[in-house]
Amino acid sequence: MERLKSAVPADIRRAVGEGTTRDLPSTTSLLLAFLDDLPLFHQVIGELADPELALCRKDKGRAAELKGRGNACFSRREFEQALGFYSQALRYAPISSDGTGDILVPALYVNRASTMHKLGLLEECLRDCDRAISVSPNYAKAWYRRGMVNASLKNYSSAMHDLEVALSMEVTSSGKSNIEQELKLILLKPQCVNKVGRSSSDCKDAGLAHTADAHKVVLECIATPNKGRGMTSPDDIPPTSLIHVEDPLAAIILKSCRETHCHYCFSEAPADVVFCPLCTIPVYCSRKCQEQAVGGISWNQDTYLESNSNAVDLGILSLTSTRCKATDSKQIAEHRHECGGAHWAAVLPADIVLAGRLMAQYIDSRMLTGKSSAISGPKMDLIQHYDVDSPTSKLESHIYAIVLLSCLQKHYKSDLSWKEETLAQMVLLICQVKVNSIAIVCMKSMDGSQGLTENKGYSAADDGVMCSVEQVKVAQAIYMSGSLFNHSCRPNVHSYFHSRTLFLRSTTYIKSGSPVELSYGPQAGEMNLVKRQKSLQENYKFSCQCSSCSELHLSDLVIDSFCCPRSSCLGAVSESTCYKSEENCVHVSVDESDICKLSLPHVSKVDEDIEKVGKLFFRNNADLKIDPGYCMSCRSQINLSSAVATSEKAASKINRFKELAVIDGISEIPITDALQSLQQIKKLRHPYSKALAQAEDAIAEAFAKIGDQEQARKHCEASIMILKKLYHPKHIAIAHELIKLVSIELSLGDRASAAATFAQAKAIFSLYYGPDVERILPYVDALKRTVSGGFIGAP
Ligand SMILES: C[S@@+](CC[C@H](N)C(=O)[O-])C[C@H]1O[C@@H](n2cnc3c(N)ncnc32)[C@H](O)[C@@H]1O
């Protein structure tokens, strides 16, 4: 893409860079005319849309080779490796039913099932047997394997049935006697019928139970004075109410998760992943997700796919899948327009692919309704900021728009013709996606939480185990109503996802008519005001006008501050921000450039802490100016550069200590060194600063890891105390930290404290997730059982 950008001559660059929305039809035509004559452009499109170059075609030879490698591993009892090879073989195996192909896919499913049976993955094994049977109902080995895994699951009546079917199909006498032997063994078992339920490959249960609940809250979209449209409610909304549930209009997986997460529901892919039946690109967690993404494809009757060639006629596929979907749902299959023909979705940036997907959906929907004349593009009622984009960003949007439409044209072939305005529409679509797309995140359990969710329980011997979770961005999506919620750095709504469904829940009492706002990422307490403004400007092109960015708050004064050199003073010393007061306002600037204007909190809201930290702001001093390096309470000065250098050095020593503890466990760790560094940070940084909270937390984790739980508890509590000042006591960041403290208290055998701490954390999580806590954070449930008595002290 860089090569294309640099090939654009200066006059076209200028026209694009200086143009506005109104000029888009002419600037896009100008650029298209230039690119159309450029061999490099056609080469790029060829690479992005050519299935041979993208290696996304099915390949029977490769599948057979991978199967052989899997078999070799299986016979050496290297089951993990065998599983990997069988999965890869399934990725390449074509679904054509030309004899070999017919057997290859079900054989691979059965081989993978046998491997998973060996690995104890029984539910996964059962699902693969089901898949093998659905592809090839007369395949005796598939029935036999399913019988065996049903027996392992104690589903004895199902096991008997499966083995009897296998017996009726088996042709060899040794095979028959083997099955008869197994049947005899099952007959000896007590008649425990279907103790374990059938495996469910259906992951689409998200949110259904709550939909009615969400509809009780009435939301209105209104015009706001300084944020465009925004959401509010005519009624008061109590905390923890589910206020909105929505499925995305379109969603795409991020590059980093392409191999590890389902491309449709974005859950972590299980061991028995399924692949697209027509290309080698996406992975799915279930057949259901695969069908939603590709469209319904019959395994046995797709005669149009019965060809010795691995190539699939995408034109026919499009039509057929469209017909399949059209009969049972209005939903447009997601992956179809990329399927089997292109890898641009794996190469271009997420926002651009998302825009491409929206355009493809628009084209598909027009074809579905028989309007296949020249397309213009979807006109979506979403905000965009094209006119304030930088010239570079405008040029990029132009190039991507042309690239996307050219790739789509290759896919739809003669079915697609555009109007002149289509490219302009595509540029705007890209800009709308940039401003309105939402990252889908899932919670990943770290350290001890993993063990807990696997039901291993928590043992006193698990000294180094500390529960924690991390948010992982897995996908990018457009939610049409979700896009109408504005941002606040102190949001009153929490967003989370189950599968691809967006859930919004109130976390505070929201008075009728007040803004209902979520966070786009930056939050007060986590980032200072200047960084939040910068991040929102860069990513969403707006200068934040939320309540946190309009009023002076304690956390912004202290978060990145140093402490006053006078030991009796709690005043904060900023590293780079300059404050200038004017009547009841404070102007915030960095290096002479204005950031924003803050009002002083109302007298009734001025708490003791903020008064002590920034006494000077409340002295009604009209010409007050506080430069970096000066105390906001008493104007004492510090040596800023030396304080910054020393504190950074100390912080990196502490991080090193933590890393060593994590890697080495108990070996030669410079504990004294780390504690000295902590003292240095305490001496220099403000007592409520984030640097100090992080240092305390790192030391706590390191001590937990090397088994000194008393020290770990002390430092974890110190970190929580600071976080409560930076956020507020019921912020979710505190709950995550409290969970760490629970694990430390459990390691100390102090179950009473652990139960009390857990109750505090659970109350906060419930505020954010309501009854979904355990579904979103499975380890919370496991920890609850541990805390209430289940596993502690187990060897
Ligand atoms: C996802 S949209 C939200 C809905 C939007 N206000 C509208 O009218 O469609 C994001 C855009 O809303 C505006 N916005 C959202 N939160 C804001 C805030 N805290 N301050 C200023 N503008 C905001 C910005 O223009 C931003 O790019």
The ligand as an SDF file (V2000), in Angstrom:
LIG
                    3D

 27 29  0  0  0  0  0  0  0  0999 V2000
  -19.7820    6.6530   17.7510 C   0  0  0  0  0  0  0  0  0  0  0  0
  -20.1900    8.3000   17.4090 S   0  0  0  0  0  0  0  0  0  0  0  0
  -21.3470    8.6790   18.6280 C   0  0  0  0  0  0  0  0  0  0  0  0
  -22.6100    9.2620   18.0720 C   0  0  0  0  0  0  0  0  0  0  0  0
  -22.4370   10.6130   17.4570 C   0  0  0  0  0  0  0  0  0  0  0  0
  -22.4570   11.6600   18.4470 N   0  0  0  0  0  0  0  0  0  0  0  0
  -23.4460   10.8940   16.3670 C   0  0  0  0  0  0  0  0  0  0  0  0
  -23.9530   11.9990   16.3160 O   0  0  0  0  0  0  0  0  0  0  0  0
  -23.6980    9.9920   15.5730 O   0  0  0  0  0  0  0  0  0  0  0  0
  -18.7040    9.0720   17.9000 C   0  0  0  0  0  0  0  0  0  0  0  0
  -18.6570   10.5340   17.6370 C   0  0  0  0  0  0  0  0  0  0  0  0
  -19.5060   11.2400   18.5430 O   0  0  0  0  0  0  0  0  0  0  0  0
  -18.8700   12.4220   19.0110 C   0  0  0  0  0  0  0  0  0  0  0  0
  -18.5550   12.2410   20.4400 N   0  0  0  0  0  0  0  0  0  0  0  0
  -18.7180   11.1220   21.1600 C   0  0  0  0  0  0  0  0  0  0  0  0
  -18.3470   11.3080   22.4360 N   0  0  0  0  0  0  0  0  0  0  0  0
  -17.9260   12.5720   22.5370 C   0  0  0  0  0  0  0  0  0  0  0  0
  -17.3820   13.3400   23.6010 C   0  0  0  0  0  0  0  0  0  0  0  0
  -17.2150   12.8490   24.8260 N   0  0  0  0  0  0  0  0  0  0  0  0
  -17.0380   14.6060   23.3360 N   0  0  0  0  0  0  0  0  0  0  0  0
  -17.1930   15.1420   22.1040 C   0  0  0  0  0  0  0  0  0  0  0  0
  -17.6890   14.4580   21.0540 N   0  0  0  0  0  0  0  0  0  0  0  0
  -18.0610   13.1910   21.2600 C   0  0  0  0  0  0  0  0  0  0  0  0
  -17.6000   12.5470   18.2070 C   0  0  0  0  0  0  0  0  0  0  0  0
  -17.8760   13.2960   17.0590 O   0  0  0  0  0  0  0  0  0  0  0  0
  -17.2890   11.1270   17.8590 C   0  0  0  0  0  0  0  0  0  0  0  0
  -16.4690   10.9940   16.7260 O   0  0  0  0  0  0  0  0  0  0  0  0
  1  2  1  0
  2  3  1  0
  2 10  1  0
  3  4  1  0
  4  5  1  0
  5  6  1  0
  5  7  1  0
  7  8  2  0
  7  9  1  0
 10 11  1  0
 11 12  1  0
 11 26  1  0
 12 13  1  0
 13 14  1  0
 13 24  1  0
 14 15  1  0
 14 23  1  0
 15 16  2  0
 16 17  1  0
 17 18  1  0
 17 23  2  0
 18 19  1  0
 18 20  2  0
 20 21  1  0
 21 22  2  0
 22 23  1  0
 24 25  1  0
 24 26  1  0
 26 27  1  0
M  CHG  2   2   1   9  -1
M  END
$$$$
